[in-house]
Amino acid sequence: MGKRRKRNKKRKQRKKTYNKPPIEDETIPRTFVLNKGRIGRELKSLMHDLRKVMSPYTATNLVVRRNNTLKDFLHVSGHLGVSHFMILSSTEHANYFRALNVPNGPTFTFKLSEYSLMNDVVSIQSVQGYPRTELLNAPLLVLSGFAPKIQEVEKAIKKQKHEQAELKKLINKSKKKQKHKNQKSNQNNENKESQTQKLNQNLETIETAKEKIERLELMASALQSMFPELNIEKMKISECKRVVLFHYELESDTIFMRHFIIKTRALGLSQRTEDLIHKKVPDLGDLNDISDFFTKENLEKFNINGTASSTAKPNQGNKKKGKKEKNKKNKKNKKQKEKEKKQEKEEEIGKYNIKRGGEEDLQQRAVRLVEIGPRLSLELYKIENGFLDGEVLFNKYVRKSTDQIKLINEAIVRKRKNKEKMLQMQKEIEEEKFQKEKERMEKKKQKKN
């Protein structure tokens, strides 16, 4: 057997062009949802759920590899018009969620105390709604509890101070008793340690009311910048399909996130009409007019779902007569039906216009919110001024004096200056190499000539 001849297939090679992708509106914020380091399966699924929340202005199929760093995504962000990053990370102690503005910050780091995935939330509910076409439009943002009054904040701080004073009294009493008594029991020592721990926790959490309100305003502005702004003049009701809620509780100092779908249902319709609209049309060959479908006499022939029962059978002999009678009745009742429709529209109150195909139909609709998840409960941990390496504006567990803050700021300025010097040195070295190569090439040309 001879060998088969190999055919040289010439494949057309297309030139790779890296053009900038078209951006509809540069003012619309776009996000990257990433993971930093190794995270578990649950956090990965939460990352995909958050991409659905931020869609359509996010990269849903973004792949993060081990070799990739945040600088890689930062270089690409300007090319694609990305303005915000959402980063998930995990350690031995807790899971963390970071939201930051590109490229200059600020960065907010939150502690993920509790979370639940989209599949878990949908499976619990009786009315299940999984998002499909709703993800094609951006969600509406709702903020609640981010603008408390100074009086409310002062009350919360006073409660903490009152608890602190009571703990101090208990500690002083235990010290006096120990002076009189030489014997020390293990129970008293354990109580003392627990009291001192509570006292230190309260000392760390006490803050002035004005600082807390400023921090909440900063968080609210950061959350608003992550979602597109509402333009009431150009907005359409048909595009409002989702809602994202951020609620802040003052007592627990936590932020709760919820994600909902907006569902509407027409009011004033009977069950039969809803079956005809939303389900298949049954076999109505036995009836002379569709109005007979709604009469009490034919309730036995049709089930509640609008499907014909086994007892109902079409009368084939009277089909031609029924068609003629239908045409006569329709011609006579056209004018009457038009008058009735106009009267019903005028009598309706508290109803709004819904435009469909250029025509206006007055309808009354019930709005319902169906939660689809994910759920998040966040605790603010840290606020930094730059892109993950700036001045620390707030830290929940660490407090520093003014002198320490000055030293830290000076060290940050020194690092920046050193980086600038190193870059200048590298540029000078590259320029020298380039000039030497030029001189060498010129010498070669002169020798040839």
Number of C-alpha atoms within 10 A of each C-alpha: 3 4 5 6 6 6 6 6 6 6 6 6 6 6 6 6 6 6 7 9 9 9 10 7 8 11 11 16 18 23 25 21 22 23 21 15 13 13 14 9 9 11 19 16 14 20 21 17 19 20 22 21 23 22 19 17 21 19 17 17 8 12 9 15 10 8 6 11 12 13 9 10 15 17 11 11 19 12 11 13 19 23 21 25 23 20 18 23 20 18 10 5 6 10 16 19 19 23 21 26 20 18 16 13 19 22 25 21 21 21 19 20 13 12 16 15 20 21 14 13 15 18 13 10 12 8 9 13 16 15 16 8 8 18 17 14 16 20 24 18 18 13 15 14 14 20 13 17 12 13 10 13 18 15 13 14 18 13 12 18 16 10 13 19 11 11 16 13 10 13 15 10 10 14 11 10 11 13 9 8 8 8 7 10 9 8 8 11 12 10 13 16 12 10 16 14 11 13 19 11 13 16 13 13 13 15 14 12 18 13 9 14 17 12 14 17 14 13 15 17 11 18 16 14 15 21 20 16 13 10 8 7 6 6 10 9 8 9 13 16 21 23 19 20 16 19 16 21 13 14 12 8 11 17 20 17 17 17 22 22 21 15 15 12 12 11 10 9 9 9 12 14 13 14 16 14 9 8 12 11 12 16 15 17 15 15 16 17 16 10 8 14 19 13 9 8 9 13 15 12 15 18 14 12 14 21 17 18 15 9 9 15 13 13 10 9 8 13 14 9 10 15 12 11 12 13 11 10 11 12 10 10 10 10 10 10 12 10 10 10 10 10 11 10 13 9 7 12 9 6 11 13 11 15 12 8 6 7 9 11 12 16 15 18 14 9 11 12 14 20 23 25 25 23 19 20 19 21 21 20 18 18 24 19 17 17 15 17 13 17 16 17 12 16 15 12 10 9 11 8 7 9 8 10 15 11 10 14 13 10 12 14 11 12 11 11 12 11 11 12 12 12 12 12 12 12 12 12 11 12 12 12 11 11 11 12 12 11 10 10 11 11 12 10 9 8 7 6 6
